[in-house]
């Protein structure tokens, strides 16, 4: 007899035991526990459940996430997609990027989406979805997370565009400017209506609360060429405003470039504030409202992975901040 305690030996279940419980062959178990192998979804799920119940190690399931972006090559969209990709790649997951900026291409995408390769989840980057498009997405029955923009009933990762615009205009008012002009996105461009609406409302609210007059509004677009066009519109006015708030840095960069080419001193004659803190904003010494775009993409990817794991994804609103550079100054005189 010995007084040593009896030690219970626990043997981990092997692949054969998993195969018996799942009702398949050991070779099928091996295939089912690896992604990208020819196993039916039902068999794969049955094997994974059997393995989990026996404590057999189950590799984390790699997923495929589809990302819809209007203009994937533009800075905001590229930054957001980079944030999504960094989280997915770190977890061994795949990303499908879809360009839905061109109207004809967008219509074709939604018309053929039900027969495309199925994704496990979807992230919509700053792209409003109409009722018909939403019906197509809802029919996919997969988790959806929104970056910027809005889609009622879906978790959103973004910023307070209205508050950011107010901060930009309050900065100009604080410098002594009156009649601050607004260079706006095209309000009829359906995909970006929420951002256009909110930033325009912030501009108006900041002027109204200060008792300052609203300046002219130029509705152009969202790229550098739109800023060039906006400068032409301002130069054609009987009186040039002393300050301008542009809804994006790309628009502001085009605006500043064309004004200076026309001999207008920025900020001596016209102060300009943008929005985003584009990678070229610091190079151009542009005052702007900074937003953490890549971080929004990262949080959207994590929220989607949480949803795929059965957790409730949370909406997140990230802060913006005013970055004062050399494109703003008090008005002359």
C-alpha positions as protocol buffer text, in pm:
chain_id: "A"
residue {
  index: 1
  type: UNK
  ca { x: 0 y: 0 z: 0 }
}
residue {
  index: 2
  type: UNK
  ca { x: 111 y: 357 z: -61 }
}
residue {
  index: 3
  type: UNK
  ca { x: -10 y: 681 z: 79 }
}
residue {
  index: 4
  type: UNK
  ca { x: 52 y: 867 z: -244 }
}
residue {
  index: 5
  type: UNK
  ca { x: -265 y: 1024 z: -385 }
}
residue {
  index: 6
  type: UNK
  ca { x: -421 y: 860 z: -683 }
}
residue {
  index: 7
  type: UNK
  ca { x: -376 y: 1079 z: -992 }
}
residue {
  index: 8
  type: UNK
  ca { x: -647 y: 1065 z: -1252 }
}
residue {
  index: 9
  type: UNK
  ca { x: -509 y: 1045 z: -1603 }
}
residue {
  index: 10
  type: UNK
  ca { x: -724 y: 1238 z: -1849 }
}
residue {
  index: 11
  type: UNK
  ca { x: -667 y: 1152 z: -2211 }
}
residue {
  index: 12
  type: UNK
  ca { x: -761 y: 1409 z: -2473 }
}
residue {
  index: 13
  type: UNK
  ca { x: -1000 y: 1280 z: -2736 }
}
residue {
  index: 14
  type: UNK
  ca { x: -836 y: 1195 z: -3066 }
}
residue {
  index: 15
  type: UNK
  ca { x: -946 y: 1243 z: -3422 }
}
residue {
  index: 16
  type: UNK
  ca { x: -1102 y: 895 z: -3432 }
}
residue {
  index: 17
  type: UNK
  ca { x: -1330 y: 972 z: -3136 }
}
residue {
  index: 18
  type: UNK
  ca { x: -1436 y: 1298 z: -3303 }
}
residue {
  index: 19
  type: UNK
  ca { x: -1506 y: 1105 z: -3625 }
}
residue {
  index: 20
  type: UNK
  ca { x: -1720 y: 851 z: -3438 }
}
residue {
  index: 21
  type: UNK
  ca { x: -1926 y: 1121 z: -3267 }
}
residue {
  index: 22
  type: UNK
  ca { x: -1976 y: 1317 z: -3589 }
}
residue {
  index: 23
  type: UNK
  ca { x: -2047 y: 1007 z: -3796 }
}
residue {
  index: 24
  type: UNK
  ca { x: -1773 y: 1072 z: -4049 }
}
residue {
  index: 25
  type: UNK
  ca { x: -1430 y: 935 z: -4134 }
}
residue {
  index: 26
  type: UNK
  ca { x: -1111 y: 1061 z: -3963 }
}
residue {
  index: 27
  type: UNK
  ca { x: -1000 y: 1205 z: -4300 }
}
residue {
  index: 28
  type: UNK
  ca { x: -1322 y: 1408 z: -4317 }
}
residue {
  index: 29
  type: UNK
  ca { x: -1255 y: 1540 z: -3967 }
}
residue {
  index: 30
  type: UNK
  ca { x: -914 y: 1665 z: -4076 }
}
residue {
  index: 31
  type: UNK
  ca { x: -1061 y: 1834 z: -4383 }
}
residue {
  index: 32
  type: UNK
  ca { x: -1353 y: 1984 z: -4191 }
}
residue {
  index: 33
  type: UNK
  ca { x: -1124 y: 2148 z: -3936 }
}
residue {
  index: 34
  type: UNK
  ca { x: -923 y: 2322 z: -4209 }
}
residue {
  index: 35
  type: UNK
  ca { x: -1061 y: 2620 z: -4401 }
}
residue {
  index: 36
  type: UNK
  ca { x: -1071 y: 2609 z: -4779 }
}
residue {
  index: 37
  type: UNK
  ca { x: -1119 y: 2233 z: -4805 }
}
residue {
  index: 38
  type: UNK
  ca { x: -1404 y: 2061 z: -4998 }
}
residue {
  index: 39
  type: UNK
  ca { x: -1646 y: 1981 z: -4715 }
}
residue {
  index: 40
  type: UNK
  ca { x: -2017 y: 2068 z: -4710 }
}
residue {
  index: 41
  type: UNK
  ca { x: -2119 y: 2338 z: -4459 }
}
residue {
  index: 42
  type: UNK
  ca { x: -2341 y: 2093 z: -4271 }
}
residue {
  index: 43
  type: UNK
  ca { x: -2064 y: 1837 z: -4231 }
}
residue {
  index: 44
  type: UNK
  ca { x: -1815 y: 2106 z: -4127 }
}
residue {
  index: 45
  type: UNK
  ca { x: -2049 y: 2237 z: -3858 }
}
residue {
  index: 46
  type: UNK
  ca { x: -2124 y: 1883 z: -3729 }
}
residue {
  index: 47
  type: UNK
  ca { x: -1755 y: 1801 z: -3702 }
}
residue {
  index: 48
  type: UNK
  ca { x: -1676 y: 2127 z: -3525 }
}
residue {
  index: 49
  type: UNK
  ca { x: -1955 y: 2073 z: -3273 }
}
residue {
  index: 50
  type: UNK
  ca { x: -1834 y: 1720 z: -3203 }
}
residue {
  index: 51
  type: UNK
  ca { x: -1476 y: 1838 z: -3160 }
}
residue {
  index: 52
  type: UNK
  ca { x: -1580 y: 2117 z: -2925 }
}
residue {
  index: 53
  type: UNK
  ca { x: -1790 y: 1882 z: -2710 }
}
residue {
  index: 54
  type: UNK
  ca { x: -1492 y: 1645 z: -2668 }
}
residue {
  index: 55
  type: UNK
  ca { x: -1241 y: 1920 z: -2598 }
}
residue {
  index: 56
  type: UNK
  ca { x: -1058 y: 1851 z: -2922 }
}
residue {
  index: 57
  type: UNK
  ca { x: -875 y: 2168 z: -3036 }
}
residue {
  index: 58
  type: UNK
  ca { x: -1074 y: 2349 z: -3304 }
}
residue {
  index: 59
  type: UNK
  ca { x: -886 y: 2610 z: -3509 }
}
residue {
  index: 60
  type: UNK
  ca { x: -1048 y: 2953 z: -3508 }
}
residue {
  index: 61
  type: UNK
  ca { x: -1272 y: 2982 z: -3812 }
}
residue {
  index: 62
  type: UNK
  ca { x: -1143 y: 3218 z: -4078 }
}
residue {
  index: 63
  type: UNK
  ca { x: -1416 y: 3443 z: -4215 }
}
residue {
  index: 64
  type: UNK
  ca { x: -1460 y: 3656 z: -4525 }
}
residue {
  index: 65
  type: UNK
  ca { x: -1578 y: 4015 z: -4485 }
}
residue {
  index: 66
  type: UNK
  ca { x: -1711 y: 4218 z: -4777 }
}
residue {
  index: 67
  type: UNK
  ca { x: -1643 y: 4593 z: -4766 }
}
residue {
  index: 68
  type: UNK
  ca { x: -1851 y: 4835 z: -4974 }
}
residue {
  index: 69
  type: UNK
  ca { x: -1686 y: 5171 z: -5049 }
}
residue {
  index: 70
  type: UNK
  ca { x: -1788 y: 5441 z: -5292 }
}
residue {
  index: 71
  type: UNK
  ca { x: -1441 y: 5565 z: -5384 }
}
residue {
  index: 72
  type: UNK
  ca { x: -1183 y: 5313 z: -5256 }
}
residue {
  index: 73
  type: UNK
  ca { x: -885 y: 5513 z: -5388 }
}
residue {
  index: 74
  type: UNK
  ca { x: -977 y: 5839 z: -5212 }
}
residue {
  index: 75
  type: UNK
  ca { x: -808 y: 5909 z: -4883 }
}
residue {
  index: 76
  type: UNK
  ca { x: -1099 y: 5864 z: -4640 }
}
residue {
  index: 77
  type: UNK
  ca { x: -1211 y: 5536 z: -4791 }
}
residue {
  index: 78
  type: UNK
  ca { x: -857 y: 5403 z: -4829 }
}
residue {
  index: 79
  type: UNK
  ca { x: -780 y: 5482 z: -4464 }
}
residue {
  index: 80
  type: UNK
  ca { x: -1101 y: 5318 z: -4339 }
}
residue {
  index: 81
  type: UNK
  ca { x: -1041 y: 5006 z: -4550 }
}
residue {
  index: 82
  type: UNK
  ca { x: -681 y: 4990 z: -4425 }
}
residue {
  index: 83
  type: UNK
  ca { x: -812 y: 4987 z: -4068 }
}
residue {
  index: 84
  type: UNK
  ca { x: -1054 y: 4706 z: -4148 }
}
residue {
  index: 85
  type: UNK
  ca { x: -784 y: 4506 z: -4326 }
}
residue {
  index: 86
  type: UNK
  ca { x: -534 y: 4537 z: -4041 }
}
residue {
  index: 87
  type: UNK
  ca { x: -775 y: 4373 z: -3796 }
}
residue {
  index: 88
  type: UNK
  ca { x: -893 y: 4103 z: -4037 }
}
residue {
  index: 89
  type: UNK
  ca { x: -545 y: 4003 z: -4151 }
}
residue {
  index: 90
  type: UNK
  ca { x: -420 y: 3981 z: -3793 }
}
residue {
  index: 91
  type: UNK
  ca { x: -692 y: 3723 z: -3726 }
}
residue {
  index: 92
  type: UNK
  ca { x: -632 y: 3528 z: -4045 }
}
residue {
  index: 93
  type: UNK
  ca { x: -952 y: 3655 z: -4207 }
}
residue {
  index: 94
  type: UNK
  ca { x: -1014 y: 3766 z: -4566 }
}
residue {
  index: 95
  type: UNK
  ca { x: -1145 y: 4094 z: -4709 }
}
residue {
  index: 96
  type: UNK
  ca { x: -1346 y: 4145 z: -5028 }
}
residue {
  index: 97
  type: UNK
  ca { x: -1343 y: 4508 z: -5147 }
}
residue {
  index: 98
  type: UNK
  ca { x: -1629 y: 4627 z: -5368 }
}
residue {
  index: 99
  type: UNK
  ca { x: -1632 y: 4966 z: -5546 }
}
residue {
  index: 100
  type: UNK
  ca { x: -1989 y: 5099 z: -5544 }
}
residue {
  index: 101
  type: UNK
  ca { x: -1918 y: 5459 z: -5644 }
}
residue {
  index: 102
  type: UNK
  ca { x: -2008 y: 5435 z: -6013 }
}
residue {
  index: 103
  type: UNK
  ca { x: -2391 y: 5436 z: -6055 }
}
residue {
  index: 104
  type: UNK
  ca { x: -2392 y: 5170 z: -6329 }
}
residue {
  index: 105
  type: UNK
  ca { x: -2142 y: 4952 z: -6145 }
}
residue {
  index: 106
  type: UNK
  ca { x: -2337 y: 4996 z: -5822 }
}
residue {
  index: 107
  type: UNK
  ca { x: -2663 y: 4886 z: -5985 }
}
residue {
  index: 108
  type: UNK
  ca { x: -2491 y: 4580 z: -6133 }
}
residue {
  index: 109
  type: UNK
  ca { x: -2336 y: 4494 z: -5797 }
}
residue {
  index: 110
  type: UNK
  ca { x: -2666 y: 4491 z: -5610 }
}
residue {
  index: 111
  type: UNK
  ca { x: -2842 y: 4310 z: -5895 }
}
residue {
  index: 112
  type: UNK
  ca { x: -2588 y: 4027 z: -5888 }
}
residue {
  index: 113
  type: UNK
  ca { x: -2501 y: 4025 z: -5516 }
}
residue {
  index: 114
  type: UNK
  ca { x: -2728 y: 3729 z: -5425 }
}
residue {
  index: 115
  type: UNK
  ca { x: -2537 y: 3502 z: -5666 }
}
residue {
  index: 116
  type: UNK
  ca { x: -2187 y: 3624 z: -5581 }
}
residue {
  index: 117
  type: UNK
  ca { x: -1948 y: 3440 z: -5349 }
}
residue {
  index: 118
  type: UNK
  ca { x: -2103 y: 3458 z: -5005 }
}
residue {
  index: 119
  type: UNK
  ca { x: -1935 y: 3668 z: -4737 }
}
residue {
  index: 120
  type: UNK
  ca { x: -1976 y: 3607 z: -4363 }
}
residue {
  index: 121
  type: UNK
  ca { x: -2029 y: 3975 z: -4286 }
}
residue {
  index: 122
  type: UNK
  ca { x: -2045 y: 4319 z: -4445 }
}
residue {
  index: 123
  type: UNK
  ca { x: -1897 y: 4661 z: -4368 }
}
residue {
  index: 124
  type: UNK
  ca { x: -2043 y: 4967 z: -4544 }
}
residue {
  index: 125
  type: UNK
  ca { x: -1802 y: 5263 z: -4560 }
}
residue {
  index: 126
  type: UNK
  ca { x: -1967 y: 5607 z: -4582 }
}
residue {
  index: 127
  type: UNK
  ca { x: -2228 y: 5494 z: -4834 }
}
residue {
  index: 128
  type: UNK
  ca { x: -2597 y: 5550 z: -4777 }
}
residue {
  index: 129
  type: UNK
  ca { x: -2813 y: 5254 z: -4880 }
}
residue {
  index: 130
  type: UNK
  ca { x: -3157 y: 5307 z: -5035 }
}
residue {
  index: 131
  type: UNK
  ca { x: -3458 y: 5086 z: -4961 }
}
residue {
  index: 132
  type: UNK
  ca { x: -3408 y: 4853 z: -5257 }
}
residue {
  index: 133
  type: UNK
  ca { x: -3039 y: 4805 z: -5182 }
}
residue {
  index: 134
  type: UNK
  ca { x: -3112 y: 4748 z: -4816 }
}
residue {
  index: 135
  type: UNK
  ca { x: -3359 y: 4473 z: -4905 }
}
residue {
  index: 136
  type: UNK
  ca { x: -3082 y: 4296 z: -5096 }
}
residue {
  index: 137
  type: UNK
  ca { x: -2842 y: 4327 z: -4802 }
}
residue {
  index: 138
  type: UNK
  ca { x: -3102 y: 4215 z: -4549 }
}
residue {
  index: 139
  type: UNK
  ca { x: -3170 y: 3905 z: -4758 }
}
residue {
  index: 140
  type: UNK
  ca { x: -2808 y: 3799 z: -4714 }
}
residue {
  index: 141
  type: UNK
  ca { x: -2881 y: 3750 z: -4342 }
}
residue {
  index: 142
  type: UNK
  ca { x: -2527 y: 3839 z: -4230 }
}
residue {
  index: 143
  type: UNK
  ca { x: -2404 y: 4093 z: -3973 }
}
residue {
  index: 144
  type: UNK
  ca { x: -2357 y: 4446 z: -4112 }
}
residue {
  index: 145
  type: UNK
  ca { x: -2158 y: 4734 z: -3959 }
}
residue {
  index: 146
  type: UNK
  ca { x: -2151 y: 5090 z: -4091 }
}
residue {
  index: 147
  type: UNK
  ca { x: -1852 y: 5328 z: -4095 }
}
residue {
  index: 148
  type: UNK
  ca { x: -1977 y: 5686 z: -4125 }
}
residue {
  index: 149
  type: UNK
  ca { x: -2306 y: 5751 z: -4298 }
}
residue {
  index: 150
  type: UNK
  ca { x: -2607 y: 5581 z: -4149 }
}
residue {
  index: 151
  type: UNK
  ca { x: -2816 y: 5267 z: -4182 }
}
residue {
  index: 152
  type: UNK
  ca { x: -3097 y: 5256 z: -3927 }
}
residue {
  index: 153
  type: UNK
  ca { x: -3092 y: 4946 z: -3712 }
}
residue {
  index: 154
  type: UNK
  ca { x: -2728 y: 4863 z: -3786 }
}
residue {
  index: 155
  type: UNK
  ca { x: -2432 y: 4937 z: -3557 }
}
residue {
  index: 156
  type: UNK
  ca { x: -2238 y: 5247 z: -3666 }
}
residue {
  index: 157
  type: UNK
  ca { x: -1878 y: 5347 z: -3607 }
}
residue {
  index: 158
  type: UNK
  ca { x: -1823 y: 5714 z: -3682 }
}
residue {
  index: 159
  type: UNK
  ca { x: -1798 y: 6071 z: -3560 }
}
residue {
  index: 160
  type: UNK
  ca { x: -2032 y: 6360 z: -3484 }
}
residue {
  index: 161
  type: UNK
  ca { x: -2007 y: 6547 z: -3816 }
}
residue {
  index: 162
  type: UNK
  ca { x: -2227 y: 6829 z: -3693 }
}
residue {
  index: 163
  type: UNK
  ca { x: -2009 y: 6893 z: -3387 }
}
residue {
  index: 164
  type: UNK
  ca { x: -1695 y: 6886 z: -3600 }
}
residue {
  index: 165
  type: UNK
  ca { x: -1835 y: 7145 z: -3839 }
}
residue {
  index: 166
  type: UNK
  ca { x: -1942 y: 7366 z: -3548 }
}
residue {
  index: 167
  type: UNK
  ca { x: -1588 y: 7357 z: -3410 }
}
residue {
  index: 168
  type: UNK
  ca { x: -1446 y: 7460 z: -3747 }
}
residue {
  index: 169
  type: UNK
  ca { x: -1678 y: 7759 z: -3783 }
}
residue {
  index: 170
  type: UNK
  ca { x: -1643 y: 7862 z: -3419 }
}
residue {
  index: 171
  type: UNK
  ca { x: -1269 y: 7885 z: -3479 }
}
residue {
  index: 172
  type: UNK
  ca { x: -1327 y: 8124 z: -3768 }
}
residue {
  index: 173
  type: UNK
  ca { x: -1581 y: 8328 z: -3572 }
}
residue {
  index: 174
  type: UNK
  ca { x: -1339 y: 8347 z: -3282 }
}
residue {
  index: 175
  type: UNK
  ca { x: -1081 y: 8498 z: -3515 }
}
residue {
  index: 176
  type: UNK
  ca { x: -1333 y: 8772 z: -3601 }
}
residue {
  index: 177
  type: UNK
  ca { x: -1477 y: 8650 z: -3931 }
}
residue {
  index: 178
  type: UNK
  ca { x: -1836 y: 8723 z: -4037 }
}
residue {
  index: 179
  type: UNK
  ca { x: -2028 y: 8580 z: -4330 }
}
residue {
  index: 180
  type: UNK
  ca { x: -1828 y: 8254 z: -4336 }
}
residue {
  index: 181
  type: UNK
  ca { x: -1886 y: 8076 z: -4667 }
}
residue {
  index: 182
  type: UNK
  ca { x: -1961 y: 7705 z: -4699 }
}
residue {
  index: 183
  type: UNK
  ca { x: -1817 y: 7482 z: -4971 }
}
residue {
  index: 184
  type: UNK
  ca { x: -2050 y: 7185 z: -4960 }
}
residue {
  index: 185
  type: UNK
  ca { x: -2064 y: 6837 z: -5103 }
}
residue {
  index: 186
  type: UNK
  ca { x: -2337 y: 6783 z: -5361 }
}
residue {
  index: 187
  type: UNK
  ca { x: -2657 y: 6738 z: -5154 }
}
residue {
  index: 188
  type: UNK
  ca { x: -2819 y: 6543 z: -5438 }
}
residue {
  index: 189
  type: UNK
  ca { x: -2548 y: 6277 z: -5429 }
}
residue {
  index: 190
  type: UNK
  ca { x: -2751 y: 6017 z: -5244 }
}
residue {
  index: 191
  type: UNK
  ca { x: -2461 y: 5818 z: -5104 }
}
residue {
  index: 192
  type: UNK
  ca { x: -2327 y: 6105 z: -4894 }
}
residue {
  index: 193
  type: UNK
  ca { x: -2642 y: 6286 z: -4790 }
}
residue {
  index: 194
  type: UNK
  ca { x: -2606 y: 6224 z: -4415 }
}
residue {
  index: 195
  type: UNK
  ca { x: -2255 y: 6372 z: -4396 }
}
residue {
  index: 196
  type: UNK
  ca { x: -2352 y: 6667 z: -4618 }
}
residue {
  index: 197
  type: UNK
  ca { x: -2659 y: 6737 z: -4409 }
}
residue {
  index: 198
  type: UNK
  ca { x: -2482 y: 6717 z: -4073 }
}
residue {
  index: 199
  type: UNK
  ca { x: -2177 y: 6924 z: -4166 }
}
residue {
  index: 200
  type: UNK
  ca { x: -2400 y: 7186 z: -4326 }
}
residue {
  index: 201
  type: UNK
  ca { x: -2614 y: 7200 z: -4012 }
}
residue {
  index: 202
  type: UNK
  ca { x: -2303 y: 7245 z: -3794 }
}
residue {
  index: 203
  type: UNK
  ca { x: -2188 y: 7537 z: -4011 }
}
residue {
  index: 204
  type: UNK
  ca { x: -2528 y: 7706 z: -3981 }
}
residue {
  index: 205
  type: UNK
  ca { x: -2560 y: 7645 z: -3607 }
}
residue {
  index: 206
  type: UNK
  ca { x: -2221 y: 7795 z: -3526 }
}
residue {
  index: 207
  type: UNK
  ca { x: -2300 y: 8113 z: -3720 }
}
residue {
  index: 208
  type: UNK
  ca { x: -2652 y: 8143 z: -3578 }
}
residue {
  index: 209
  type: UNK
  ca { x: -2539 y: 8102 z: -3219 }
}
residue {
  index: 210
  type: UNK
  ca { x: -2276 y: 8374 z: -3266 }
}
residue {
  index: 211
  type: UNK
  ca { x: -2515 y: 8615 z: -3433 }
}
residue {
  index: 212
  type: UNK
  ca { x: -2293 y: 8624 z: -3744 }
}
residue {
  index: 213
  type: UNK
  ca { x: -2434 y: 8623 z: -4093 }
}
residue {
  index: 214
  type: UNK
  ca { x: -2428 y: 8312 z: -4306 }
}
residue {
  index: 215
  type: UNK
  ca { x: -2203 y: 8347 z: -4606 }
}
residue {
  index: 216
  type: UNK
  ca { x: -2259 y: 8207 z: -4956 }
}
residue {
  index: 217
  type: UNK
  ca { x: -2300 y: 7831 z: -5009 }
}
residue {
  index: 218
  type: UNK
  ca { x: -2131 y: 7661 z: -5304 }
}
residue {
  index: 219
  type: UNK
  ca { x: -2244 y: 7303 z: -5372 }
}
residue {
  index: 220
  type: UNK
  ca { x: -1970 y: 7134 z: -5569 }
}
residue {
  index: 221
  type: UNK
  ca { x: -1850 y: 6784 z: -5481 }
}
residue {
  index: 222
  type: UNK
  ca { x: -1596 y: 6604 z: -5266 }
}
residue {
  index: 223
  type: UNK
  ca { x: -1258 y: 6606 z: -5441 }
}
residue {
  index: 224
  type: UNK
  ca { x: -976 y: 6847 z: -5528 }
}
residue {
  index: 225
  type: UNK
  ca { x: -1137 y: 6938 z: -5861 }
}
residue {
  index: 226
  type: UNK
  ca { x: -1451 y: 7039 z: -5669 }
}
residue {
  index: 227
  type: UNK
  ca { x: -1234 y: 7276 z: -5465 }
}
residue {
  index: 228
  type: UNK
  ca { x: -1101 y: 7430 z: -5785 }
}
residue {
  index: 229
  type: UNK
  ca { x: -1458 y: 7485 z: -5902 }
}
residue {
  index: 230
  type: UNK
  ca { x: -1554 y: 7635 z: -5566 }
}
residue {
  index: 231
  type: UNK
  ca { x: -1267 y: 7886 z: -5590 }
}
residue {
  index: 232
  type: UNK
  ca { x: -1397 y: 7993 z: -5928 }
}
residue {
  index: 233
  type: UNK
  ca { x: -1740 y: 8046 z: -5778 }
}
residue {
  index: 234
  type: UNK
  ca { x: -1603 y: 8253 z: -5492 }
}
residue {
  index: 235
  type: UNK
  ca { x: -1392 y: 8468 z: -5727 }
}
residue {
  index: 236
  type: UNK
  ca { x: -1701 y: 8547 z: -5933 }
}
residue {
  index: 237
  type: UNK
  ca { x: -1886 y: 8693 z: -5631 }
}
residue {
  index: 238
  type: UNK
  ca { x: -1917 y: 9072 z: -5599 }
}
residue {
  index: 239
  type: UNK
  ca { x: -1733 y: 9048 z: -5268 }
}
residue {
  index: 240
  type: UNK
  ca { x: -1493 y: 8775 z: -5163 }
}
residue {
  index: 241
  type: UNK
  ca { x: -1576 y: 8626 z: -4819 }
}
residue {
  index: 242
  type: UNK
  ca { x: -1299 y: 8651 z: -4562 }
}
residue {
  index: 243
  type: UNK
  ca { x: -1338 y: 8289 z: -4448 }
}
residue {
  index: 244
  type: UNK
  ca { x: -1452 y: 7955 z: -4589 }
}
residue {
  index: 245
  type: UNK
  ca { x: -1537 y: 7620 z: -4431 }
}
residue {
  index: 246
  type: UNK
  ca { x: -1492 y: 7330 z: -4676 }
}
residue {
  index: 247
  type: UNK
  ca { x: -1654 y: 6994 z: -4600 }
}
residue {
  index: 248
  type: UNK
  ca { x: -1335 y: 6798 z: -4671 }
}
residue {
  index: 249
  type: UNK
  ca { x: -962 y: 6858 z: -4687 }
}
residue {
  index: 250
  type: UNK
  ca { x: -950 y: 6750 z: -5050 }
}
residue {
  index: 251
  type: UNK
  ca { x: -1197 y: 7024 z: -5140 }
}
residue {
  index: 252
  type: UNK
  ca { x: -1008 y: 7272 z: -4921 }
}
residue {
  index: 253
  type: UNK
  ca { x: -676 y: 7185 z: -5088 }
}
residue {
  index: 254
  type: UNK
  ca { x: -819 y: 7253 z: -5434 }
}
residue {
  index: 255
  type: UNK
  ca { x: -977 y: 7573 z: -5308 }
}
residue {
  index: 256
  type: UNK
  ca { x: -655 y: 7708 z: -5157 }
}
residue {
  index: 257
  type: UNK
  ca { x: -452 y: 7614 z: -5465 }
}
residue {
  index: 258
  type: UNK
  ca { x: -680 y: 7797 z: -5707 }
}
residue {
  index: 259
  type: UNK
  ca { x: -722 y: 8103 z: -5486 }
}
residue {
  index: 260
  type: UNK
  ca { x: -346 y: 8142 z: -5455 }
}
residue {
  index: 261
  type: UNK
  ca { x: -299 y: 8097 z: -5828 }
}
residue {
  index: 262
  type: UNK
  ca { x: -548 y: 8381 z: -5873 }
}
residue {
  index: 263
  type: UNK
  ca { x: -337 y: 8603 z: -5648 }
}
residue {
  index: 264
  type: UNK
  ca { x: -556 y: 8573 z: -5339 }
}
residue {
  index: 265
  type: UNK
  ca { x: -359 y: 8559 z: -5014 }
}
residue {
  index: 266
  type: UNK
  ca { x: -454 y: 8266 z: -4791 }
}
residue {
  index: 267
  type: UNK
  ca { x: -498 y: 8341 z: -4502 }
}
residue {
  index: 268
  type: UNK
  ca { x: -438 y: 8714 z: -4551 }
}
residue {
  index: 269
  type: UNK
  ca { x: -750 y: 8771 z: -4760 }
}
residue {
  index: 270
  type: UNK
  ca { x: -936 y: 8442 z: -4711 }
}
residue {
  index: 271
  type: UNK
  ca { x: -903 y: 8194 z: -4425 }
}
residue {
  index: 272
  type: UNK
  ca { x: -982 y: 7830 z: -4507 }
}
residue {
  index: 273
  type: UNK
  ca { x: -1071 y: 7536 z: -4279 }
}
residue {
  index: 274
  type: UNK
  ca { x: -1108 y: 7180 z: -4402 }
}
residue {
  index: 275
  type: UNK
  ca { x: -1228 y: 6855 z: -4249 }
}
residue {
  index: 276
  type: UNK
  ca { x: -1058 y: 6512 z: -4201 }
}
residue {
  index: 277
  type: UNK
  ca { x: -685 y: 6586 z: -4147 }
}
residue {
  index: 278
  type: UNK
  ca { x: -594 y: 6430 z: -4479 }
}
residue {
  index: 279
  type: UNK
  ca { x: -233 y: 6316 z: -4512 }
}
residue {
  index: 280
  type: UNK
  ca { x: -162 y: 6626 z: -4725 }
}
residue {
  index: 281
  type: UNK
  ca { x: -323 y: 6872 z: -4480 }
}
residue {
  index: 282
  type: UNK
  ca { x: -5 y: 6916 z: -4277 }
}
residue {
  index: 283
  type: UNK
  ca { x: 205 y: 6954 z: -4594 }
}
residue {
  index: 284
  type: UNK
  ca { x: -27 y: 7231 z: -4715 }
}
residue {
  index: 285
  type: UNK
  ca { x: -39 y: 7387 z: -4366 }
}
residue {
  index: 286
  type: UNK
  ca { x: -417 y: 7353 z: -4367 }
}
residue {
  index: 287
  type: UNK
  ca { x: -628 y: 7417 z: -4058 }
}
residue {
  index: 288
  type: UNK
  ca { x: -873 y: 7129 z: -4029 }
}
residue {
  index: 289
  type: UNK
  ca { x: -1096 y: 6910 z: -3815 }
}
residue {
  index: 290
  type: UNK
  ca { x: -913 y: 6582 z: -3756 }
}
residue {
  index: 291
  type: UNK
  ca { x: -1100 y: 6255 z: -3735 }
}
residue {
  index: 292
  type: UNK
  ca { x: -951 y: 5908 z: -3666 }
}
residue {
  index: 293
  type: UNK
  ca { x: -1049 y: 5740 z: -3991 }
}
residue {
  index: 294
  type: UNK
  ca { x: -830 y: 5430 z: -3970 }
}
residue {
  index: 295
  type: UNK
  ca { x: -943 y: 5374 z: -3612 }
}
residue {
  index: 296
  type: UNK
  ca { x: -1303 y: 5374 z: -3731 }
}
residue {
  index: 297
  type: UNK
  ca { x: -1220 y: 5095 z: -3973 }
}
residue {
  index: 298
  type: UNK
  ca { x: -1047 y: 4896 z: -3701 }
}
residue {
  index: 299
  type: UNK
  ca { x: -1342 y: 4926 z: -3463 }
}
residue {
  index: 300
  type: UNK
  ca { x: -1586 y: 4833 z: -3739 }
}
residue {
  index: 301
  type: UNK
  ca { x: -1392 y: 4514 z: -3813 }
}
residue {
  index: 302
  type: UNK
  ca { x: -1382 y: 4421 z: -3445 }
}
residue {
  index: 303
  type: UNK
  ca { x: -1753 y: 4491 z: -3407 }
}
residue {
  index: 304
  type: UNK
  ca { x: -1829 y: 4267 z: -3702 }
}
residue {
  index: 305
  type: UNK
  ca { x: -1612 y: 3984 z: -3566 }
}
residue {
  index: 306
  type: UNK
  ca { x: -1791 y: 4020 z: -3231 }
}
residue {
  index: 307
  type: UNK
  ca { x: -2124 y: 3984 z: -3410 }
}
residue {
  index: 308
  type: UNK
  ca { x: -2002 y: 3672 z: -3588 }
}
residue {
  index: 309
  type: UNK
  ca { x: -1905 y: 3531 z: -3248 }
}
residue {
  index: 310
  type: UNK
  ca { x: -2258 y: 3591 z: -3121 }
}
residue {
  index: 311
  type: UNK
  ca { x: -2189 y: 3908 z: -2922 }
}
residue {
  index: 312
  type: UNK
  ca { x: -2389 y: 4227 z: -2967 }
}
residue {
  index: 313
  type: UNK
  ca { x: -2174 y: 4478 z: -3160 }
}
residue {
  index: 314
  type: UNK
  ca { x: -2173 y: 4827 z: -3013 }
}
residue {
  index: 315
  type: UNK
  ca { x: -2209 y: 5163 z: -3187 }
}
residue {
  index: 316
  type: UNK
  ca { x: -1910 y: 5391 z: -3127 }
}
residue {
  index: 317
  type: UNK
  ca { x: -1876 y: 5766 z: -3179 }
}
residue {
  index: 318
  type: UNK
  ca { x: -1516 y: 5883 z: -3188 }
}
residue {
  index: 319
  type: UNK
  ca { x: -1404 y: 6239 z: -3105 }
}
residue {
  index: 320
  type: UNK
  ca { x: -1286 y: 6498 z: -3354 }
}
residue {
  index: 321
  type: UNK
  ca { x: -1041 y: 6781 z: -3281 }
}
residue {
  index: 322
  type: UNK
  ca { x: -952 y: 7116 z: -3428 }
}
residue {
  index: 323
  type: UNK
  ca { x: -597 y: 7131 z: -3570 }
}
residue {
  index: 324
  type: UNK
  ca { x: -492 y: 7493 z: -3621 }
}
residue {
  index: 325
  type: UNK
  ca { x: -232 y: 7554 z: -3890 }
}
residue {
  index: 326
  type: UNK
  ca { x: -141 y: 7838 z: -4122 }
}
residue {
  index: 327
  type: UNK
  ca { x: -449 y: 7864 z: -4345 }
}
residue {
  index: 328
  type: UNK
  ca { x: -650 y: 8067 z: -4091 }
}
residue {
  index: 329
  type: UNK
  ca { x: -589 y: 8409 z: -3939 }
}
residue {
  index: 330
  type: UNK
  ca { x: -792 y: 8713 z: -3823 }
}
residue {
  index: 331
  type: UNK
  ca { x: -945 y: 8917 z: -4106 }
}
residue {
  index: 332
  type: UNK
  ca { x: -751 y: 9220 z: -4221 }
}
residue {
  index: 333
  type: UNK
  ca { x: -867 y: 9546 z: -4072 }
}
